[in-house]
Amino acid sequence: MSGVTPETFLGVFMIFCRIGGVLMTVPGFSSPRVPVQARLFIALAVTFAMAPLLLPKLGGGLVDQTPATTLWWIGCETVTGLTIGLFGRAAYFALETMTNVLATSIGFGAIPGTAVADNETTPVLGSLIMMTATVLVFATGLHWEVFRGLVASYDRILPGEPFGTRLALMQLVDHAATAFTMALRLTSPFIVYAVVVNLALGLANKFAPQIPVFFIATPFVLAGGIFMVLYLSSDFFAQFIRNYAYVLRMG
């Protein structure tokens, strides 16, 4: 215990600030379905596991710090962690937005489901897709990429230094653009399906206005959407996992 100093405890707390900030925003861990106590224990466990590796990266900046400097470090480390977690969450924002479009396109937009990543109500099909995507991220081990990026961040963003606003915005825009392009590619078959089906129903209603075409065709539109989800689900989630891994490694 002779090597344990007050600076050691302070360094572990600084590491906890960055890790805690990441876990507050990164997908999966930040879900409101995960109890706060569980997230706290996970953050503490990861902090203690990474402390021997990350403490040398803090250098001697913690020695003889003034209270004002310590508060500055705490703020910088927390904001840095939140920003890193937000980069990983950009793909989930994009996927959640486009799954709402997907559910609306095939007629499931009015059926509410349970929110997975946020507290807002989403269509039941969107909830199913988000839950499956979250499970696959953990099943394929991509959550370790978040921790790998967290360790690598200490070489790019030195402890106690603020995250450059311009750099953060540029990276966030790049991540958001990549994520929304990915989500649009994944949901494009359903958007095309909605356009074709509604165009056909509109033409049929034009030729036979006395028949409630949209009312009669609703079950068939829903059935077609369900078969499309069943047929494309494997490729859908495989492409998502592949692209999500690229987004994480890009950071």
C-alpha positions in Angstrom: 0.0 0.0 0.0 3.1 2.3 0.1 2.5 3.3 -3.5 -1.1 4.4 -2.9 -1.2 8.2 -2.5 -4.0 10.8 -2.4 -3.1 11.5 -6.0 -3.9 7.8 -6.8 -7.4 8.1 -5.4 -7.9 11.4 -7.2 -6.6 9.8 -10.5 -9.0 6.9 -10.1 -11.9 9.4 -9.6 -10.8 11.3 -12.8 -10.9 8.0 -14.7 -14.4 7.3 -13.3 -15.6 10.7 -14.5 -14.7 10.0 -18.1 -16.0 6.4 -18.0 -19.1 7.5 -16.2 -19.7 10.1 -18.9 -19.4 7.5 -21.6 -21.8 5.1 -19.9 -24.4 7.8 -19.4 -24.8 8.3 -23.2 -23.4 5.1 -25.0 -26.1 2.7 -26.3 -27.2 -0.2 -24.2 -25.7 1.0 -20.9 -27.5 4.3 -21.0 -31.0 2.8 -21.5 -33.6 3.8 -18.9 -34.4 0.1 -18.7 -31.0 -0.4 -16.9 -31.2 0.5 -13.2 -29.1 3.4 -12.1 -27.5 1.2 -9.5 -26.4 -1.3 -12.1 -24.9 1.5 -14.3 -23.0 2.8 -11.3 -21.6 -0.6 -10.4 -20.6 -1.2 -14.1 -18.8 2.2 -14.1 -17.0 1.4 -10.9 -16.0 -2.0 -12.1 -14.7 -0.7 -15.4 -12.9 2.1 -13.6 -11.1 -0.3 -11.2 -10.2 -2.6 -14.1 -8.7 0.1 -16.3 -7.1 2.2 -13.5 -3.7 0.4 -13.6 -3.5 1.0 -17.3 -4.8 4.6 -17.4 -3.2 6.0 -14.2 0.2 6.5 -15.9 -1.4 8.5 -18.6 -2.5 11.1 -16.1 1.1 12.0 -15.5 2.0 14.3 -12.7 -0.8 16.7 -13.3 -2.6 15.7 -10.2 0.2 16.6 -7.8 -0.4 19.6 -5.6 -3.6 20.6 -7.5 -5.6 23.6 -6.3 -9.4 22.9 -5.7 -10.2 25.1 -8.8 -7.9 23.0 -11.0 -9.4 19.8 -9.6 -12.9 21.0 -10.5 -11.7 22.0 -13.9 -10.3 18.5 -14.5 -13.6 16.9 -13.3 -15.6 19.0 -15.7 -13.3 18.3 -18.6 -13.2 14.6 -18.0 -17.0 14.3 -17.7 -17.7 16.3 -20.8 -15.1 14.3 -22.7 -16.8 11.1 -21.7 -20.2 12.4 -22.6 -18.9 13.4 -26.1 -17.3 10.0 -26.7 -20.5 8.3 -25.7 -22.5 10.6 -28.0 -20.4 9.5 -30.9 -21.3 5.9 -30.3 -25.0 6.8 -29.9 -25.2 8.6 -33.2 -25.9 5.4 -35.0 -28.7 4.6 -32.6 -30.3 8.0 -33.1 -30.3 7.4 -36.8 -31.6 3.9 -36.6 -34.4 4.8 -34.2 -35.5 7.7 -36.5 -35.5 5.5 -39.6 -37.2 2.6 -37.9 -40.1 5.0 -37.1 -40.2 5.8 -40.8 -40.1 2.0 -41.6 -43.0 1.3 -39.2 -45.0 4.1 -40.7 -44.2 3.0 -44.2 -45.7 -0.5 -43.8 -48.6 0.5 -41.6 -47.4 -0.1 -38.1 -46.8 3.5 -37.1 -50.1 3.8 -35.1 -49.3 0.7 -32.9 -47.4 2.0 -29.8 -44.6 0.0 -28.3 -42.2 0.2 -25.4 -39.2 2.5 -25.8 -35.8 0.8 -25.5 -33.2 3.6 -25.8 -35.3 6.5 -24.6 -38.4 7.3 -22.6 -40.4 8.3 -25.7 -43.0 5.9 -27.1 -42.1 4.4 -30.4 -44.0 2.0 -32.7 -44.0 -1.6 -31.7 -42.0 -2.6 -34.7 -39.4 0.1 -34.0 -39.1 -1.2 -30.4 -38.5 -4.7 -31.7 -35.8 -3.6 -34.1 -34.0 -1.4 -31.5 -34.1 -4.2 -28.9 -32.7 -6.7 -31.4 -30.0 -4.3 -32.4 -29.0 -3.7 -28.8 -28.9 -7.4 -28.0 -26.7 -8.0 -31.1 -24.3 -5.3 -30.2 -23.6 -7.1 -26.9 -23.8 -10.6 -28.4 -21.1 -9.7 -31.1 -18.9 -8.0 -28.5 -19.1 -4.5 -30.1 -19.5 -3.0 -26.6 -15.8 -3.8 -26.1 -15.0 -1.4 -29.0 -16.5 1.4 -26.8 -14.0 0.6 -24.1 -11.2 0.3 -26.6 -12.0 3.7 -27.9 -12.2 5.0 -24.4 -8.6 3.8 -23.6 -7.4 5.2 -26.9 -9.0 8.6 -26.1 -6.4 9.3 -23.5 -3.7 9.5 -26.2 -5.8 11.9 -28.3 -7.4 14.0 -25.6 -5.1 14.5 -22.7 -6.6 14.4 -19.2 -7.6 17.8 -17.9 -7.7 19.4 -21.4 -11.1 20.5 -22.8 -12.5 18.7 -25.8 -12.1 21.1 -28.7 -15.6 22.4 -29.7 -14.7 22.7 -33.4 -13.2 19.2 -33.5 -16.1 17.7 -31.5 -18.7 19.3 -33.9 -16.8 18.1 -37.0 -16.5 14.6 -35.7 -20.2 14.6 -34.6 -21.3 15.7 -38.0 -19.2 13.0 -39.7 -20.6 10.3 -37.4 -24.2 11.6 -37.9 -23.8 11.7 -41.6 -22.4 8.1 -41.7 -25.0 6.9 -39.3 -28.0 8.4 -41.2 -26.6 7.1 -44.5 -26.4 3.6 -43.0 -29.9 3.8 -41.6 -31.3 5.1 -44.9 -29.7 2.3 -46.8 -31.1 -0.3 -44.3 -34.7 1.0 -44.5 -34.7 1.9 -48.2 -36.5 -1.3 -49.3 -39.4 -0.5 -47.0 -39.6 3.1 -48.2 -39.7 1.9 -51.8 -42.4 -0.6 -50.8 -44.5 2.2 -49.3 -44.1 4.4 -52.4 -45.0 1.6 -54.8 -48.0 0.4 -52.7 -49.5 3.8 -52.1 -49.0 4.7 -55.8 -50.8 1.5 -56.8 -53.6 2.1 -54.3 -54.0 5.7 -55.4 -54.3 4.6 -59.1 -56.9 1.9 -58.1 -58.9 4.4 -56.1 -58.8 6.8 -59.1 -60.2 4.1 -61.3 -62.8 2.8 -58.8 -63.6 5.8 -56.5 -66.8 4.1 -55.2 -64.7 1.3 -53.5 -62.9 2.1 -50.3 -59.6 0.9 -51.7 -57.3 2.0 -48.8 -59.6 0.5 -46.2 -59.8 -2.9 -48.0 -56.1 -3.0 -48.8 -54.8 -2.2 -45.3 -54.5 -5.9 -44.2 -52.7 -6.7 -47.4 -50.3 -3.8 -46.9 -49.6 -4.9 -43.3 -49.1 -8.5 -44.4 -46.7 -7.5 -47.2 -44.7 -5.4 -44.7 -44.5 -8.3 -42.2 -43.2 -10.6 -44.9 -40.6 -8.0 -46.0 -39.4 -7.7 -42.4 -39.3 -11.5 -42.1 -37.4 -11.9 -45.4 -34.9 -9.0 -44.9 -34.3 -9.1 -41.2 -31.1 -11.2 -41.4 -29.5 -8.9 -43.9 -30.9 -5.9 -42.1 -29.2 -6.7 -38.8 -26.1 -8.0 -40.4 -25.6 -4.8 -42.3 -26.3 -2.8 -39.1 -23.7 -4.6 -37.1 -21.1 -4.3 -39.8 -21.8 -0.6 -40.2 -22.0 0.1 -36.5 -18.6 -1.6 -36.0 -17.2 0.8 -38.7 -18.8 3.8 -37.0 -17.2 2.8 -33.6 -13.8 2.2 -35.1 -14.0 5.4 -37.1 -14.1 7.3 -33.7 
